[in-house]
């Protein structure tokens, strides 16, 4: 099997949510589920609301759904949506 590169957008439930806590918990979940090299960035949405974008590699034989469901359970998170999924080459 190959490796998939996955990008997930995590939306906090308010502009006051601590994005650093969300980023750290998301990285922890991904590493526990055998994801590799998680990288985070912040994306401005509107009216002071920012989303966390997390990008990581995952073996194609593993399920991204399980990771996505765990990310939705992070405190002060309203949603987690896969926004990009592609096969890595090389």
TORBA-172759 format. One record per residue (C-alpha): residue number from 1; residue in one letter; x, y, z. Coordinates in pm, 1 decimal, decimal comma. Example, Ala and Ser with C-alpha at 12.3 -4.5 7.8 and 13.67 -1.06 7.14 Angstrom:
# residues 2
<vexke nr="1" rest="A" X="1230,0" Y="-450,0" Z="780,0"/>
<vexke nr="2" rest="S" X="1367,0" Y="-106,0" Z="714,0"/>
This chain:
# residues 90
<vexke nr="1" rest="X" X="0,0" Y="0,0" Z="0,0"/>
<vexke nr="2" rest="X" X="102,3" Y="359,6" Z="-49,7"/>
<vexke nr="3" rest="X" X="93,0" Y="667,8" Z="164,7"/>
<vexke nr="4" rest="X" X="-186,6" Y="924,7" Z="163,7"/>
<vexke nr="5" rest="X" X="-139,1" Y="1294,2" Z="236,0"/>
<vexke nr="6" rest="X" X="-439,8" Y="1423,2" Z="426,3"/>
<vexke nr="7" rest="X" X="-548,1" Y="1775,2" Z="516,1"/>
<vexke nr="8" rest="X" X="-823,3" Y="1829,6" Z="775,5"/>
<vexke nr="9" rest="X" X="-989,4" Y="2158,2" Z="873,3"/>
<vexke nr="10" rest="X" X="-1082,2" Y="2175,9" Z="1242,3"/>
<vexke nr="11" rest="X" X="-1332,9" Y="2446,9" Z="1330,5"/>
<vexke nr="12" rest="X" X="-1345,6" Y="2577,4" Z="1688,1"/>
<vexke nr="13" rest="X" X="-1686,7" Y="2648,8" Z="1838,7"/>
<vexke nr="14" rest="X" X="-1602,0" Y="3015,5" Z="1910,0"/>
<vexke nr="15" rest="X" X="-1338,1" Y="3281,5" Z="1833,9"/>
<vexke nr="16" rest="X" X="-1229,5" Y="3256,2" Z="2199,0"/>
<vexke nr="17" rest="X" X="-1123,5" Y="2889,0" Z="2173,7"/>
<vexke nr="18" rest="X" X="-753,5" Y="2828,5" Z="2244,9"/>
<vexke nr="19" rest="X" X="-616,5" Y="2712,9" Z="1909,0"/>
<vexke nr="20" rest="X" X="-284,9" Y="2599,4" Z="2059,9"/>
<vexke nr="21" rest="X" X="-466,6" Y="2344,4" Z="2277,8"/>
<vexke nr="22" rest="X" X="-663,9" Y="2222,8" Z="1974,5"/>
<vexke nr="23" rest="X" X="-343,0" Y="2193,7" Z="1767,6"/>
<vexke nr="24" rest="X" X="-159,2" Y="1999,5" Z="2038,6"/>
<vexke nr="25" rest="X" X="-448,2" Y="1758,4" Z="2096,5"/>
<vexke nr="26" rest="X" X="-492,8" Y="1705,7" Z="1721,3"/>
<vexke nr="27" rest="X" X="-123,5" Y="1620,9" Z="1677,9"/>
<vexke nr="28" rest="X" X="-142,8" Y="1377,6" Z="1969,6"/>
<vexke nr="29" rest="X" X="-447,0" Y="1200,2" Z="1819,7"/>
<vexke nr="30" rest="X" X="-284,1" Y="1171,2" Z="1477,5"/>
<vexke nr="31" rest="X" X="38,3" Y="1028,3" Z="1617,2"/>
<vexke nr="32" rest="X" X="-156,3" Y="777,5" Z="1831,8"/>
<vexke nr="33" rest="X" X="-342,1" Y="660,4" Z="1518,7"/>
<vexke nr="34" rest="X" X="-12,1" Y="606,1" Z="1333,7"/>
<vexke nr="35" rest="X" X="-25,0" Y="927,8" Z="1131,9"/>
<vexke nr="36" rest="X" X="312,7" Y="1077,5" Z="1045,2"/>
<vexke nr="37" rest="X" X="459,5" Y="1429,8" Z="1038,6"/>
<vexke nr="38" rest="X" X="154,3" Y="1631,4" Z="1148,5"/>
<vexke nr="39" rest="X" X="189,0" Y="1999,7" Z="1064,3"/>
<vexke nr="40" rest="X" X="-57,3" Y="2269,5" Z="1166,7"/>
<vexke nr="41" rest="X" X="-143,2" Y="2613,9" Z="1042,3"/>
<vexke nr="42" rest="X" X="-413,1" Y="2867,6" Z="1121,8"/>
<vexke nr="43" rest="X" X="-658,4" Y="2989,1" Z="858,8"/>
<vexke nr="44" rest="X" X="-863,1" Y="3304,9" Z="909,6"/>
<vexke nr="45" rest="X" X="-1233,5" Y="3242,3" Z="842,1"/>
<vexke nr="46" rest="X" X="-1435,3" Y="3553,7" Z="936,5"/>
<vexke nr="47" rest="X" X="-1518,4" Y="3786,5" Z="1226,2"/>
<vexke nr="48" rest="X" X="-1217,6" Y="3680,1" Z="1433,5"/>
<vexke nr="49" rest="X" X="-1283,4" Y="3306,6" Z="1386,0"/>
<vexke nr="50" rest="X" X="-981,4" Y="3099,0" Z="1283,4"/>
<vexke nr="51" rest="X" X="-966,5" Y="2734,8" Z="1176,3"/>
<vexke nr="52" rest="X" X="-684,8" Y="2489,7" Z="1240,9"/>
<vexke nr="53" rest="X" X="-558,9" Y="2315,2" Z="926,8"/>
<vexke nr="54" rest="X" X="-363,1" Y="1998,2" Z="1000,9"/>
<vexke nr="55" rest="X" X="-171,4" Y="1809,2" Z="732,9"/>
<vexke nr="56" rest="X" X="-23,4" Y="1462,6" Z="784,4"/>
<vexke nr="57" rest="X" X="75,2" Y="1139,0" Z="612,6"/>
<vexke nr="58" rest="X" X="-109,8" Y="812,1" Z="672,9"/>
<vexke nr="59" rest="X" X="-67,9" Y="461,6" Z="536,3"/>
<vexke nr="60" rest="X" X="-351,8" Y="399,4" Z="288,5"/>
<vexke nr="61" rest="X" X="-448,7" Y="80,4" Z="470,5"/>
<vexke nr="62" rest="X" X="-549,3" Y="287,6" Z="777,4"/>
<vexke nr="63" rest="X" X="-886,7" Y="461,0" Z="810,6"/>
<vexke nr="64" rest="X" X="-896,6" Y="839,2" Z="815,7"/>
<vexke nr="65" rest="X" X="-1256,3" Y="824,1" Z="944,7"/>
<vexke nr="66" rest="X" X="-1141,0" Y="710,1" Z="1287,1"/>
<vexke nr="67" rest="X" X="-897,7" Y="1001,7" Z="1311,4"/>
<vexke nr="68" rest="X" X="-1161,5" Y="1246,3" Z="1191,0"/>
<vexke nr="69" rest="X" X="-1411,2" Y="1123,8" Z="1453,2"/>
<vexke nr="70" rest="X" X="-1151,9" Y="1162,4" Z="1730,4"/>
<vexke nr="71" rest="X" X="-1068,3" Y="1516,0" Z="1614,0"/>
<vexke nr="72" rest="X" X="-1438,3" Y="1611,8" Z="1635,1"/>
<vexke nr="73" rest="X" X="-1432,6" Y="1516,1" Z="2004,7"/>
<vexke nr="74" rest="X" X="-1162,2" Y="1770,1" Z="2097,8"/>
<vexke nr="75" rest="X" X="-1296,7" Y="2019,0" Z="2350,5"/>
<vexke nr="76" rest="X" X="-1413,5" Y="2351,7" Z="2198,4"/>
<vexke nr="77" rest="X" X="-1427,4" Y="2200,8" Z="1848,2"/>
<vexke nr="78" rest="X" X="-1742,4" Y="2220,2" Z="1638,8"/>
<vexke nr="79" rest="X" X="-1628,6" Y="2015,2" Z="1336,2"/>
<vexke nr="80" rest="X" X="-1341,8" Y="1837,3" Z="1162,6"/>
<vexke nr="81" rest="X" X="-1362,3" Y="1797,0" Z="786,3"/>
<vexke nr="82" rest="X" X="-1125,3" Y="1631,2" Z="539,2"/>
<vexke nr="83" rest="X" X="-1051,0" Y="1899,7" Z="280,5"/>
<vexke nr="84" rest="X" X="-779,3" Y="1719,7" Z="81,8"/>
<vexke nr="85" rest="X" X="-684,0" Y="1353,3" Z="37,8"/>
<vexke nr="86" rest="X" X="-423,9" Y="1248,6" Z="-215,1"/>
<vexke nr="87" rest="X" X="-177,7" Y="969,8" Z="-278,3"/>
<vexke nr="88" rest="X" X="187,5" Y="1054,8" Z="-220,3"/>
<vexke nr="89" rest="X" X="444,7" Y="946,6" Z="-476,6"/>
<vexke nr="90" rest="X" X="817,9" Y="920,3" Z="-443,9"/>
